[in-house]
Amino acid sequence: MKVLFLAHTESDGGLGKAAAEALGAAKGLGGELVVGLFGAEVQKAADCVAGCGAVKFYGVAGPDFATARYGSDAAAAEAIAKAAGAEIIVAPSTSRMSRVAAGVAQRLGAKVDTRLTGLEAADGKITATRWFYRQRMLGKIERDARPWLVTVDTGCFAPCEAPGSATVEMLAVTPATRSQVVQVIAPAADAQTIRPDAKLLLVAGAGWGKSQSDGQKHVDEAARLILGLLSATQASLGSSKSLVDQSGEGAALPFLTHMHQVGQTGATPRHPKGLATCCHGEEPHVVGWRFIGERRAINLDANCGWAQGKADVLYVADAFAVVSKLVDLLK
Ligand SMILES: Cc1cc2nc3c(=O)[nH]c(=O)nc-3n(C[C@H](O)[C@H](O)[C@H](O)COP(=O)(O)OP(=O)(O)OC[C@H]3O[C@@H](n4cnc5c(N)ncnc54)[C@H](O)[C@@H]3O)c2cc1C
């Protein structure tokens, strides 16, 4: 079985964390491994994984492949996949790769499955695992069709890092593109509070917007404390549905959107650690951080059943005071 690991390089020329994990997934299948990379340049990324055991490295490089664009990315991925002739193609579920995965599969006559959380080879069969219907059902997929292109989620596979010196066979690709990338306009890194790669998930609950012991609401202070903690720790921000809904009505924290919601009808992110603050809900505690490694909560209510039941450690304390002190210490 020939397995192609396919990825784009990052703006610094190296490989991202998601790509290193996808390579770990591809390697775990145990076949004859081929590496295919595309981007502005590929040598640095190839050198990062030179010792991964691949029998061949293919690359497509040049200014046309520096930024994400459907026409050029799909052409590069197609050329690499055709040169490799692999039965299984494993790529990371980055937004850039996800955009072209289905189109590339169509060009190759391949089947495609995305956002896999497990990939195993045994007894000549490959079994892929992924969640369906907002993480309610775990599905196992086996396919006879080849080629089979899959993308794998981050946080599910051990990254492969094997630096050395790789010999890359460069493929000439002239993409037929109609659009030019003129400029990338993106919020400042600090303005983005959803950080999938962060070590810590901070969950903010509706308590931050409730009247406190002095009978007053302290929403501005809550915003300052939460942003202060995020800035000091570079944690990712999640929120309960109640707080997100209030924020949508302009009643609570202005930087929260529905993208932040964790839980049954929100996201289930993967971070090594989680800290829930001012949060009581069942959904954020039971579903929202089911994939969080180590879980702690701060709640005024010692009887908060979900924090008690689902957190490894519950601090019965005022989150305003704790976070304020924490930010001071971290500074
Ligand atoms: C079909 C369905 C789907 C749902 N999906 C989701 C979902 O995906 N995600 C989700 O979050 N919810 C979901 N919910 C809603 C969920 O059931 C809860 O209503 C919600 O999570 C409660 O939010 P909360 O814990 O932030 O607020 P609350 O229940 O109001 O809790 C606030 C907490 O803050 C504490 N507190 C107040 N002040 C302080 C302080 N100074 N220091 C420390 N603690 C303090 C209080 O003790 C209290 O425990 C769903 C509900 C339904 C019916």
Ligand as a Chemical Component Dictionary entry (heavy atoms), coordinates in Angstrom:
data_LIG
# 
_chem_comp.id                   LIG 
_chem_comp.type                 NON-POLYMER 
_chem_comp.pdbx_formal_charge   0 
_chem_comp.three_letter_code    LIG 
# 
loop_
_chem_comp_atom.comp_id 
_chem_comp_atom.atom_id 
_chem_comp_atom.alt_atom_id 
_chem_comp_atom.type_symbol 
_chem_comp_atom.charge 
_chem_comp_atom.model_Cartn_x 
_chem_comp_atom.model_Cartn_y 
_chem_comp_atom.model_Cartn_z 
_chem_comp_atom.pdbx_ordinal 
LIG C1  C1  C 0 -31.139 21.791 23.280 1  
LIG C2  C2  C 0 -30.209 22.628 24.126 2  
LIG C3  C3  C 0 -28.902 22.789 23.702 3  
LIG C4  C4  C 0 -28.025 23.545 24.463 4  
LIG N1  N1  N 0 -26.745 23.682 24.017 5  
LIG C5  C5  C 0 -25.867 24.358 24.782 6  
LIG C6  C6  C 0 -24.507 24.471 24.387 7  
LIG O1  O1  O 0 -24.092 23.986 23.321 8  
LIG N2  N2  N 0 -23.673 25.150 25.177 9  
LIG C7  C7  C 0 -24.086 25.742 26.338 10 
LIG O2  O2  O 0 -23.251 26.351 27.020 11 
LIG N3  N3  N 0 -25.349 25.650 26.726 12 
LIG C8  C8  C 0 -26.259 24.982 25.977 13 
LIG N4  N4  N 0 -27.540 24.927 26.393 14 
LIG C9  C9  C 0 -27.965 25.747 27.555 15 
LIG C10 C10 C 0 -27.553 25.139 28.890 16 
LIG O3  O3  O 0 -28.524 24.196 29.255 17 
LIG C11 C11 C 0 -27.421 26.195 29.981 18 
LIG O4  O4  O 0 -28.618 26.945 30.046 19 
LIG C12 C12 C 0 -26.267 27.148 29.814 20 
LIG O5  O5  O 0 -25.094 26.455 29.483 21 
LIG C13 C13 C 0 -26.065 27.920 31.105 22 
LIG O6  O6  O 0 -25.030 28.853 30.939 23 
LIG P1  P1  P 0 -24.111 29.310 32.139 24 
LIG O7  O7  O 0 -23.643 28.135 32.899 25 
LIG O8  O8  O 0 -23.081 30.231 31.592 26 
LIG O9  O9  O 0 -25.090 30.246 33.018 27 
LIG P2  P2  P 0 -25.841 30.007 34.416 28 
LIG O10 O10 O 0 -26.544 28.715 34.443 29 
LIG O11 O11 O 0 -26.624 31.241 34.620 30 
LIG O12 O12 O 0 -24.652 29.917 35.479 31 
LIG C14 C14 C 0 -23.922 31.026 35.918 32 
LIG C15 C15 C 0 -22.953 30.550 36.967 33 
LIG O13 O13 O 0 -22.079 31.616 37.298 34 
LIG C16 C16 C 0 -21.751 31.487 38.673 35 
LIG N5  N5  N 0 -21.227 32.783 39.128 36 
LIG C17 C17 C 0 -21.868 33.985 39.175 37 
LIG N6  N6  N 0 -21.021 34.943 39.618 38 
LIG C18 C18 C 0 -19.817 34.330 39.849 39 
LIG C19 C19 C 0 -18.545 34.792 40.312 40 
LIG N7  N7  N 0 -18.319 36.071 40.639 41 
LIG N8  N8  N 0 -17.545 33.881 40.415 42 
LIG C20 C20 C 0 -17.734 32.565 40.104 43 
LIG N9  N9  N 0 -18.923 32.088 39.673 44 
LIG C21 C21 C 0 -19.945 32.966 39.538 45 
LIG C22 C22 C 0 -23.071 31.061 39.347 46 
LIG O14 O14 O 0 -22.804 30.426 40.589 47 
LIG C23 C23 C 0 -23.623 30.101 38.294 48 
LIG O15 O15 O 0 -23.210 28.785 38.584 49 
LIG C24 C24 C 0 -28.449 24.169 25.653 50 
LIG C25 C25 C 0 -29.776 23.995 26.086 51 
LIG C26 C26 C 0 -30.634 23.234 25.326 52 
LIG C27 C27 C 0 -32.046 23.078 25.806 53 
# 
loop_
_chem_comp_bond.comp_id 
_chem_comp_bond.atom_id_1 
_chem_comp_bond.atom_id_2 
_chem_comp_bond.value_order 
_chem_comp_bond.pdbx_ordinal 
LIG C1  C2  SING 1  
LIG C2  C3  SING 2  
LIG C2  C26 DOUB 3  
LIG C3  C4  DOUB 4  
LIG C4  N1  SING 5  
LIG C4  C24 SING 6  
LIG N1  C5  DOUB 7  
LIG C5  C6  SING 8  
LIG C5  C8  SING 9  
LIG C6  O1  DOUB 10 
LIG C6  N2  SING 11 
LIG N2  C7  SING 12 
LIG C7  O2  DOUB 13 
LIG C7  N3  SING 14 
LIG N3  C8  DOUB 15 
LIG C8  N4  SING 16 
LIG N4  C9  SING 17 
LIG N4  C24 SING 18 
LIG C9  C10 SING 19 
LIG C10 O3  SING 20 
LIG C10 C11 SING 21 
LIG C11 O4  SING 22 
LIG C11 C12 SING 23 
LIG C12 O5  SING 24 
LIG C12 C13 SING 25 
LIG C13 O6  SING 26 
LIG O6  P1  SING 27 
LIG P1  O7  DOUB 28 
LIG P1  O8  SING 29 
LIG P1  O9  SING 30 
LIG O9  P2  SING 31 
LIG P2  O10 DOUB 32 
LIG P2  O11 SING 33 
LIG P2  O12 SING 34 
LIG O12 C14 SING 35 
LIG C14 C15 SING 36 
LIG C15 O13 SING 37 
LIG C15 C23 SING 38 
LIG O13 C16 SING 39 
LIG C16 N5  SING 40 
LIG C16 C22 SING 41 
LIG N5  C17 SING 42 
LIG N5  C21 SING 43 
LIG C17 N6  DOUB 44 
LIG N6  C18 SING 45 
LIG C18 C19 SING 46 
LIG C18 C21 DOUB 47 
LIG C19 N7  SING 48 
LIG C19 N8  DOUB 49 
LIG N8  C20 SING 50 
LIG C20 N9  DOUB 51 
LIG N9  C21 SING 52 
LIG C22 O14 SING 53 
LIG C22 C23 SING 54 
LIG C23 O15 SING 55 
LIG C24 C25 DOUB 56 
LIG C25 C26 SING 57 
LIG C26 C27 SING 58 
# 
